[in-house]
């Protein structure tokens, strides 16, 4: 019996030892055995987690949309819309030398009045340097007034934000009404006529001109109300002489007022501005021009879009001669002149003369504005009564 008890005790002890060894092995298995026999505790196993996948498809769609959104303005305005302009840093004296005996051609007129088409034709001449297209300059129609920050731009270019301004239609800002704004008629007495501003302006425009050519050109429709100011600004100097050596030449476009009204409406959208508001803007614009013409040098030119469309080459010959530029047949053979419709007012005249809802307005306009056009602004050669009887180049 004692033997049996001892046997059981031994077995129990053996089992306990085996259990301890198994536990030790389990514990030991959680250690790393080094070559020298020592052990180190292994890092505890991380709980497995389901990896989160990156949303490639939504991100790709987002980037594609962003690319399209950025590409649309880039295609029209180039890289300059994404960065600041790089102005030159020439001094006043350096500009005096660079502009020595240059002719500076400044174009103005009503929006939708033909300034862009004649600008393209003029800069096709090998002796005239105009700004590049909108992709090069980064502004609509490469208009100088939109490229600078020295003098006011009268709300031009901000028309798309008019819904944020409840009084836009009477604000005197933007296309179709800026001539009715306050202090828009700028002359040589304006405080912004300084040498510093001239140098700053030329440093802004300089990168876009080719100075190997005798004529450099800038086009902005509002020049029609700021010509005297611009003439003074471009000739201001502070190095001992009364004027710079630059010779400003002014060219103003005209177009029938009713064509201007309807073309502006087409560009800006129906109900952009009341017709009478745009008509009063047109009248005021040419009142300012009539007042300014006697002060401008180098025989400023007025060209009607209608006459230009009827005879583009004849008009260009006259303008090139005015600028003392060659006008040989070979010159015109090399010019890349855009296609010009012989009657640019046809569709607007058709609408004004025959659309029923415009007939009452037509009557009111004749009563209110016909006398002004045929007396005070008779130098333009336009008539409201006879416009529907198209038989002259000025119609």
VEXDREN-2710 file (C-alpha; in Angstrom, 1 decimal):
% VEXDREN-2710
k/r/px/py/pz
1/UNK/0.0/0.0/0.0
2/UNK/2.9/2.4/0.8
3/UNK/4.4/1.5/-2.5
4/UNK/1.3/2.2/-4.4
5/UNK/1.0/5.6/-2.6
6/UNK/4.6/6.4/-3.5
7/UNK/3.9/5.5/-7.1
8/UNK/1.0/7.8/-7.3
9/UNK/3.0/10.6/-5.7
10/UNK/5.8/10.1/-8.2
11/UNK/3.3/10.2/-11.1
12/UNK/1.7/13.3/-9.8
13/UNK/5.0/14.9/-9.4
14/UNK/6.0/13.9/-12.9
15/UNK/2.7/15.3/-14.3
16/UNK/3.3/18.6/-12.5
17/UNK/6.8/18.7/-13.9
18/UNK/5.5/18.0/-17.4
19/UNK/2.9/20.7/-17.0
20/UNK/5.5/23.2/-15.8
21/UNK/7.8/22.3/-18.7
22/UNK/4.9/22.8/-21.2
23/UNK/4.1/26.2/-19.7
24/UNK/7.8/27.1/-19.8
25/UNK/7.9/26.0/-23.5
26/UNK/4.9/28.2/-24.2
27/UNK/6.6/31.0/-22.5
28/UNK/9.9/30.2/-24.1
29/UNK/8.2/30.1/-27.6
30/UNK/7.4/33.8/-27.1
31/UNK/11.1/34.6/-26.9
32/UNK/13.7/34.8/-29.6
33/UNK/16.7/32.6/-29.1
34/UNK/19.9/34.2/-30.1
35/UNK/23.0/32.3/-31.4
36/UNK/24.7/32.5/-28.0
37/UNK/21.8/30.9/-26.3
38/UNK/20.4/34.0/-24.7
39/UNK/16.9/35.0/-25.4
40/UNK/15.0/38.2/-26.0
41/UNK/11.3/38.8/-25.7
42/UNK/9.6/39.1/-29.0
43/UNK/7.3/42.0/-29.8
44/UNK/3.7/41.2/-29.1
45/UNK/1.7/40.4/-32.2
46/UNK/-0.4/43.3/-33.4
47/UNK/-4.0/42.7/-33.8
48/UNK/-4.8/42.4/-37.5
49/UNK/-6.8/45.3/-38.9
50/UNK/-8.4/45.7/-42.2
51/UNK/-6.3/48.1/-44.2
52/UNK/-8.2/51.2/-45.5
53/UNK/-8.0/51.5/-49.3
54/UNK/-7.2/55.0/-50.8
55/UNK/-10.2/56.3/-52.7
56/UNK/-8.4/56.3/-56.1
57/UNK/-11.5/56.7/-58.3
58/UNK/-13.1/59.6/-56.5
59/UNK/-9.7/61.4/-56.2
60/UNK/-9.1/60.8/-59.9
61/UNK/-12.5/62.2/-60.8
62/UNK/-11.9/65.3/-58.6
63/UNK/-8.5/66.0/-60.2
64/UNK/-10.0/65.6/-63.7
65/UNK/-12.6/68.2/-62.9
66/UNK/-10.0/70.5/-61.4
67/UNK/-7.9/70.1/-64.5
68/UNK/-10.8/70.9/-66.8
69/UNK/-11.8/73.9/-64.8
70/UNK/-8.2/75.3/-64.9
71/UNK/-7.7/74.4/-68.5
72/UNK/-10.6/76.4/-69.8
73/UNK/-9.3/79.8/-68.5
74/UNK/-5.7/78.7/-69.4
75/UNK/-6.7/78.0/-73.0
76/UNK/-8.0/81.5/-73.3
77/UNK/-5.7/83.6/-71.0
78/UNK/-2.5/81.6/-70.8
79/UNK/-0.3/81.0/-67.7
80/UNK/-0.4/84.7/-66.6
81/UNK/-3.7/84.2/-64.9
82/UNK/-2.0/81.9/-62.4
83/UNK/0.9/84.2/-61.6
84/UNK/1.8/87.8/-61.2
85/UNK/3.0/89.7/-64.2
86/UNK/6.8/90.2/-64.7
87/UNK/7.2/94.0/-65.2
88/UNK/10.4/95.5/-66.5
89/UNK/12.4/97.7/-64.2
90/UNK/13.8/100.3/-66.6
91/UNK/14.5/103.8/-65.3
92/UNK/13.1/107.0/-66.8
93/UNK/16.3/107.7/-68.7
94/UNK/16.4/104.2/-70.1
95/UNK/12.9/104.6/-71.3
96/UNK/13.7/107.9/-72.9
97/UNK/16.3/106.1/-75.0
98/UNK/14.2/103.1/-75.7
99/UNK/11.2/105.2/-76.9
100/UNK/13.3/107.6/-78.8
101/UNK/11.2/108.9/-81.8
102/UNK/8.7/106.1/-81.4
103/UNK/5.1/106.6/-82.5
104/UNK/2.6/105.5/-79.9
105/UNK/-0.7/104.5/-81.4
106/UNK/-3.6/104.6/-79.0
107/UNK/-7.0/103.1/-80.0
108/UNK/-10.4/103.8/-78.4
109/UNK/-14.1/103.7/-79.1
110/UNK/-17.3/102.1/-77.8
111/UNK/-17.2/98.5/-76.8
112/UNK/-18.6/96.5/-79.8
113/UNK/-17.5/99.4/-82.0
114/UNK/-14.8/97.7/-84.0
115/UNK/-11.7/98.5/-82.0
116/UNK/-10.6/94.9/-81.9
117/UNK/-10.9/94.2/-85.6
118/UNK/-9.0/97.2/-86.7
119/UNK/-6.4/96.6/-84.0
120/UNK/-5.8/93.1/-85.5
121/UNK/-5.5/94.6/-89.0
122/UNK/-3.1/97.4/-87.9
123/UNK/-0.8/95.1/-86.0
124/UNK/-0.5/92.9/-89.1
125/UNK/1.7/95.6/-90.6
126/UNK/5.4/94.7/-90.2
127/UNK/6.2/98.2/-88.8
128/UNK/3.5/98.1/-86.0
129/UNK/3.8/96.2/-82.7
130/UNK/0.7/95.5/-80.8
131/UNK/0.2/93.3/-77.7
132/UNK/-0.3/89.6/-78.4
133/UNK/-3.6/87.9/-78.1
134/UNK/-5.4/87.2/-74.9
135/UNK/-3.4/84.0/-74.4
136/UNK/-0.3/86.2/-74.2
137/UNK/-1.6/89.1/-72.2
138/UNK/-4.0/87.3/-70.0
139/UNK/-6.9/89.8/-70.4
140/UNK/-9.9/90.1/-72.7
141/UNK/-9.1/91.4/-76.1
142/UNK/-5.6/92.3/-74.9
143/UNK/-6.9/95.7/-73.7
144/UNK/-4.2/97.8/-72.0
145/UNK/-6.6/99.2/-69.4
146/UNK/-7.2/95.7/-68.1
147/UNK/-3.4/95.1/-67.7
148/UNK/-2.5/98.1/-65.6
149/UNK/-3.3/99.4/-62.1
150/UNK/-2.3/103.0/-62.4
151/UNK/-5.5/104.7/-63.6
152/UNK/-9.2/103.6/-63.2
153/UNK/-10.7/100.9/-65.3
154/UNK/-14.3/102.1/-64.6
155/UNK/-15.6/98.7/-63.7
156/UNK/-14.7/97.2/-67.1
157/UNK/-14.2/93.5/-66.7
158/UNK/-16.4/93.2/-63.6
159/UNK/-19.8/93.0/-65.3
160/UNK/-20.2/89.3/-64.5
161/UNK/-20.3/90.2/-60.8
162/UNK/-23.1/92.7/-61.3
163/UNK/-25.6/90.5/-59.4
164/UNK/-23.7/91.2/-56.3
165/UNK/-24.4/95.0/-56.7
166/UNK/-28.1/95.8/-56.4
167/UNK/-27.6/99.3/-58.0
168/UNK/-25.4/98.1/-60.9
169/UNK/-27.7/99.5/-63.6
170/UNK/-27.2/103.1/-62.2
171/UNK/-23.7/102.7/-60.9
172/UNK/-21.9/104.2/-63.9
173/UNK/-19.6/101.2/-64.0
174/UNK/-18.8/98.7/-66.7
175/UNK/-19.5/98.3/-70.4
176/UNK/-22.5/100.3/-71.6
177/UNK/-22.6/102.9/-68.9
178/UNK/-19.1/103.8/-67.7
179/UNK/-19.1/107.2/-69.5
180/UNK/-22.0/108.2/-67.2
181/UNK/-19.8/107.6/-64.1
182/UNK/-18.2/110.2/-61.9
183/UNK/-14.8/111.6/-62.8
184/UNK/-14.5/109.4/-65.9
185/UNK/-13.5/112.3/-68.1
186/UNK/-9.8/112.4/-67.4
187/UNK/-7.6/115.2/-68.8
188/UNK/-4.0/116.5/-68.6
189/UNK/-4.7/118.2/-65.2
190/UNK/-5.3/114.8/-63.5
191/UNK/-3.2/114.1/-60.5
192/UNK/-2.1/110.8/-61.9
193/UNK/-0.1/112.5/-64.7
194/UNK/3.4/111.9/-63.2
195/UNK/6.7/110.7/-64.5
196/UNK/6.6/107.9/-62.0
197/UNK/3.3/106.6/-63.3
198/UNK/4.5/106.8/-66.9
199/UNK/7.6/104.8/-66.2
200/UNK/5.5/102.3/-64.2
201/UNK/3.0/102.0/-67.1
202/UNK/5.7/101.5/-69.7
203/UNK/7.4/98.9/-67.5
204/UNK/4.1/97.0/-67.5
205/UNK/3.5/97.3/-71.2
206/UNK/7.1/97.0/-72.3
207/UNK/7.3/93.1/-72.3
208/UNK/4.5/93.0/-74.8
209/UNK/5.9/95.4/-77.4
210/UNK/8.5/94.8/-80.1
211/UNK/10.8/97.8/-80.0
212/UNK/12.5/97.0/-83.2
213/UNK/9.4/98.5/-84.9
214/UNK/8.8/102.2/-85.2
215/UNK/5.1/102.1/-84.0
216/UNK/4.0/100.6/-80.7
217/UNK/0.2/100.3/-80.2
218/UNK/-2.2/99.9/-77.3
219/UNK/-5.9/99.4/-77.5
220/UNK/-8.6/100.2/-74.9
221/UNK/-12.1/101.3/-75.7
222/UNK/-12.2/103.8/-72.7
223/UNK/-9.4/105.8/-74.4
224/UNK/-12.3/107.6/-76.0
225/UNK/-12.9/109.4/-72.6
226/UNK/-9.3/109.6/-71.3
227/UNK/-7.4/110.7/-74.4
228/UNK/-6.1/114.0/-73.0
229/UNK/-5.0/112.3/-69.8
230/UNK/-3.2/109.6/-71.7
231/UNK/-1.5/112.1/-74.0
232/UNK/-0.2/114.0/-71.0
233/UNK/0.8/110.8/-69.1
234/UNK/2.8/109.3/-72.1
235/UNK/4.6/112.6/-72.7
236/UNK/5.3/113.5/-69.1
237/UNK/9.0/113.8/-68.2
238/UNK/11.3/114.9/-65.4
239/UNK/14.7/115.0/-66.9
240/UNK/14.8/118.6/-68.1
241/UNK/12.5/118.7/-71.1
242/UNK/8.8/119.5/-71.4
243/UNK/7.9/116.3/-73.1
244/UNK/9.3/112.9/-74.0
245/UNK/10.2/112.1/-77.5
246/UNK/7.2/109.8/-77.9
247/UNK/4.6/110.9/-80.4
248/UNK/1.1/109.8/-79.4
249/UNK/-1.4/109.2/-82.2
250/UNK/-5.1/108.6/-81.5
251/UNK/-7.5/106.5/-83.5
252/UNK/-11.1/106.4/-82.5
253/UNK/-13.7/104.0/-83.9
254/UNK/-17.4/104.9/-84.4
255/UNK/-20.4/102.7/-85.1
256/UNK/-24.1/103.3/-85.4
257/UNK/-25.5/103.7/-81.8
258/UNK/-28.4/101.2/-82.4
259/UNK/-25.9/98.6/-83.5
260/UNK/-23.8/99.3/-80.4
261/UNK/-26.9/98.8/-78.2
262/UNK/-28.0/95.6/-79.7
263/UNK/-24.5/94.2/-80.0
264/UNK/-23.8/95.0/-76.3
265/UNK/-27.0/93.3/-75.3
266/UNK/-26.0/90.2/-77.3
267/UNK/-22.6/90.1/-75.6
268/UNK/-23.8/90.8/-72.1
269/UNK/-27.2/89.1/-72.1
270/UNK/-30.8/90.2/-72.3
271/UNK/-31.8/92.8/-69.7
272/UNK/-28.2/93.7/-69.0
273/UNK/-29.0/97.4/-69.1
274/UNK/-32.0/99.5/-70.3
275/UNK/-31.6/100.7/-73.9
276/UNK/-31.9/104.3/-72.9
277/UNK/-29.1/103.9/-70.4
278/UNK/-26.8/102.6/-73.0
279/UNK/-27.8/105.2/-75.5
280/UNK/-27.1/108.0/-73.0
281/UNK/-23.7/106.4/-72.4
282/UNK/-23.0/106.5/-76.1
283/UNK/-23.9/110.1/-76.4
284/UNK/-21.9/111.2/-73.4
285/UNK/-18.9/109.2/-74.6
286/UNK/-18.8/111.2/-77.9
287/UNK/-19.5/114.4/-76.2
288/UNK/-16.3/114.0/-74.3
289/UNK/-14.5/113.1/-77.4
290/UNK/-15.8/116.1/-79.3
291/UNK/-14.5/118.3/-76.4
292/UNK/-11.1/116.6/-76.4
293/UNK/-10.3/116.4/-80.1
294/UNK/-8.9/120.0/-80.3
295/UNK/-6.3/119.2/-77.6
296/UNK/-5.0/116.1/-79.3
297/UNK/-1.8/116.2/-81.4
298/UNK/-1.0/114.5/-84.7
299/UNK/-4.4/114.8/-86.3
300/UNK/-6.5/112.2/-84.4
301/UNK/-8.4/109.9/-86.8
302/UNK/-12.1/108.8/-86.6
303/UNK/-12.9/105.7/-88.5
304/UNK/-16.4/104.3/-88.8
305/UNK/-16.8/100.5/-88.6
306/UNK/-19.3/100.7/-91.5
307/UNK/-16.9/102.5/-93.8
308/UNK/-14.0/100.2/-92.8
309/UNK/-16.1/97.1/-93.5
310/UNK/-17.0/98.5/-97.0
311/UNK/-13.3/99.2/-97.9
312/UNK/-10.8/97.6/-95.5
313/UNK/-7.8/98.1/-97.7
314/UNK/-8.6/101.7/-98.6
315/UNK/-9.1/102.6/-94.9
316/UNK/-5.8/100.9/-93.9
317/UNK/-3.9/102.7/-96.7
318/UNK/-5.1/106.0/-95.2
319/UNK/-4.1/105.0/-91.7
320/UNK/-0.7/103.7/-92.7
321/UNK/0.0/107.0/-94.6
322/UNK/-1.1/108.9/-91.5
323/UNK/1.5/107.0/-89.5
324/UNK/4.1/107.5/-92.3
325/UNK/4.3/103.8/-93.0
326/UNK/4.9/102.1/-96.4
327/UNK/1.7/101.2/-98.2
328/UNK/3.0/99.4/-101.3
329/UNK/1.0/96.6/-102.9
330/UNK/3.6/94.2/-101.6
331/UNK/2.9/95.4/-98.1
332/UNK/-0.8/94.4/-98.4
333/UNK/0.1/91.1/-100.0
334/UNK/1.9/90.1/-96.8
335/UNK/-0.8/91.3/-94.4
336/UNK/-2.8/88.7/-92.6
337/UNK/-6.1/90.6/-92.5
338/UNK/-9.0/88.8/-90.8
339/UNK/-12.3/88.4/-92.7
340/UNK/-14.6/91.4/-92.3
341/UNK/-18.3/91.3/-93.0
342/UNK/-19.2/94.0/-95.5
343/UNK/-22.3/95.0/-93.5
344/UNK/-21.6/94.3/-89.8
345/UNK/-24.9/96.0/-88.8
346/UNK/-27.3/93.9/-90.9
347/UNK/-28.6/91.6/-88.3
348/UNK/-29.1/94.4/-85.8
349/UNK/-30.8/96.7/-88.3
350/UNK/-33.1/93.8/-89.2
351/UNK/-34.1/93.3/-85.6
352/UNK/-34.5/97.0/-84.8
353/UNK/-36.5/97.8/-87.9
354/UNK/-38.8/94.7/-87.9
355/UNK/-39.1/93.1/-84.4
356/UNK/-42.6/94.1/-83.1
357/UNK/-41.6/94.5/-79.5
358/UNK/-39.0/97.1/-80.5
359/UNK/-41.3/99.4/-82.4
360/UNK/-42.5/101.5/-79.5
361/UNK/-38.9/101.9/-78.3
362/UNK/-37.9/102.9/-81.8
363/UNK/-40.5/105.7/-81.8
364/UNK/-39.4/106.9/-78.3
365/UNK/-35.7/106.9/-79.3
366/UNK/-36.4/109.0/-82.4
367/UNK/-38.3/111.5/-80.3
368/UNK/-35.6/111.7/-77.6
369/UNK/-32.2/111.2/-79.4
370/UNK/-32.6/112.0/-83.1
371/UNK/-32.0/115.7/-82.7
372/UNK/-28.9/115.1/-80.6
373/UNK/-27.3/112.8/-83.2
374/UNK/-28.1/115.1/-86.2
375/UNK/-26.9/118.3/-84.5
376/UNK/-24.6/118.1/-81.5
377/UNK/-23.0/114.8/-82.7
378/UNK/-23.5/115.3/-86.4
379/UNK/-19.8/114.8/-87.0
380/UNK/-20.5/111.0/-86.5
381/UNK/-22.8/110.9/-89.5
382/UNK/-25.5/108.7/-87.9
383/UNK/-29.3/109.0/-88.1
384/UNK/-32.0/107.1/-86.3
385/UNK/-34.8/107.8/-88.8
386/UNK/-32.9/106.7/-91.9
387/UNK/-31.2/103.6/-90.4
388/UNK/-33.9/101.3/-91.6
389/UNK/-33.4/102.6/-95.1
390/UNK/-29.8/101.3/-95.5
391/UNK/-28.2/103.1/-98.4
392/UNK/-25.0/104.6/-97.2
393/UNK/-21.7/103.4/-95.7
394/UNK/-22.5/105.2/-92.4
395/UNK/-25.6/103.2/-91.8
END
